[in-house]
Amino acid sequence: MTTTYGPTTGTAASTTDTRGPLHGKVALVTGGSRGIGAATALRLAREGADVAVTHVNGKEAAEEVVRAVEALGRRAVALRADSADADEAAGAVERTAEALGGLDVLVNNAGIGVLGPLDGLTLGDVDRVLAVNVRGVFLASQAAASRMTEGGRIITIGSCMAQRVPGPGGTLYATSKSALTGLTKALARELGPRGITANIVHPGPVDTDMNPADGPYAAGQAAMTALGRFGTADEVASTVAYLAVADYVTGAEFAVDGGHAA
Ligand SMILES: NC(=O)c1ccc[n+]([C@@H]2O[C@H](COP(=O)([O-])OP(=O)(O)OC[C@H]3O[C@@H](n4cnc5c(N)ncnc54)[C@H](OP(=O)(O)O)[C@@H]3O)[C@@H](O)[C@H]2O)c1
């Protein structure tokens, strides 16, 4: 008989239940219409979860993700919720719980990258990046923490630039992503007694609309990794899926970066 590892026991369990280790769980993936978020939504659904995805402009793309999740036999919902808006960032948690019956896994994925020389960054750039990448994550995590029960999982997508900034132009983006490491560790300490974990995944260069593998700076980014290539959204999603079931991992940083930080 083959065995697998159960989501709550951490011990070998029978595979007679083929519905997946996240069967019966509800996940919210912010920014789930494209890229890493869409891949994560699908991966969690393959592991058995029902999934809500947020978007801001990509309604059709989000609805496509919903159809793909439903094709796997799971429930799904697309929510327009701008992470830059405080009410919408927190409200997505409640809307997910209302639509799908609770919340077990929050994936803070929505993010924007504004790169460029320090003296070219405007106050508007600073406010927008911090609102989406930091404040929205804080508020969604706060709302999720008040909703979740034992076994809850908060998984945040940071960046390799929170660990190592390989050149100029990253002040604002690196500031925002580094803040998420502090948030994650503090959440782990605060929510640990309730059996809720918080972890952060730091992708390296990943081929998405935000950072296409054939973009003008791609070759330089690939060269900075030990593996010499971009990653795929699925490669990040598989680590998120692991963290969604891992019991004894919290406050941890996971580099999925091809060795960018090595
Ligand atoms: N790609 C990389 O190389 C890389 C590396 C390190 C870290 N990351 C991080 O990984 C995460 C995902 O990046 P990605 O490369 O998959 O990006 P992407 O291809 O640009 O996709 C971004 C996703 O976030 C959504 N989004 C953007 N602004 C939003 C807002 N204000 N409110 C709600 N949703 C919003 C987008 O929705 P719409 O479709 O509605 O626009 C889309 O679903 C980000 O946090 C990013 O910083 C990416």
The ligand as a Gaussian input file, in Angstrom:
#p B3LYP/6-31G(d) Opt

LIG

0 1
 N        7.734000      37.028000     -11.387000
 C        8.810000      37.181000     -10.636000
 O        9.952000      37.118000     -11.111000
 C        8.670000      37.392000      -9.155000
 C        9.825000      37.287000      -8.376000
 C        9.736000      37.488000      -6.995000
 C        8.516000      37.758000      -6.422000
 N        7.406000      37.856000      -7.203000
 C        6.141000      38.159000      -6.528000
 O        5.192000      37.156000      -6.842000
 C        3.880000      37.715000      -6.788000
 C        3.170000      37.388000      -8.095000
 O        3.937000      37.921000      -9.154000
 P        3.682000      37.527000     -10.696000
 O        5.028000      37.547000     -11.324000
 O        2.820000      36.339000     -10.803000
 O        2.915000      38.850000     -11.165000
 P        1.909000      39.125000     -12.381000
 O        2.133000      38.129000     -13.471000
 O        2.078000      40.574000     -12.689000
 O        0.472000      38.866000     -11.730000
 C        0.085000      39.726000     -10.694000
 C       -1.228000      39.269000     -10.124000
 O       -1.530000      40.147000      -9.033000
 C       -2.765000      40.809000      -9.296000
 N       -2.717000      42.153000      -8.783000
 C       -1.878000      43.161000      -9.122000
 N       -2.174000      44.277000      -8.426000
 C       -3.214000      43.952000      -7.626000
 C       -3.991000      44.665000      -6.685000
 N       -3.762000      45.964000      -6.425000
 N       -5.000000      44.033000      -6.051000
 C       -5.276000      42.725000      -6.317000
 N       -4.583000      42.000000      -7.212000
 C       -3.579000      42.610000      -7.850000
 C       -2.959000      40.755000     -10.785000
 O       -4.343000      40.866000     -11.078000
 P       -4.935000      41.472000     -12.474000
 O       -4.881000      40.347000     -13.467000
 O       -6.304000      41.883000     -12.130000
 O       -4.059000      42.609000     -12.855000
 C       -2.375000      39.368000     -11.095000
 O       -3.312000      38.360000     -10.805000
 C        4.059000      39.210000      -6.531000
 O        3.903000      39.465000      -5.154000
 C        5.492000      39.459000      -6.947000
 O        6.049000      40.572000      -6.288000
 C        7.448000      37.671000      -8.557000

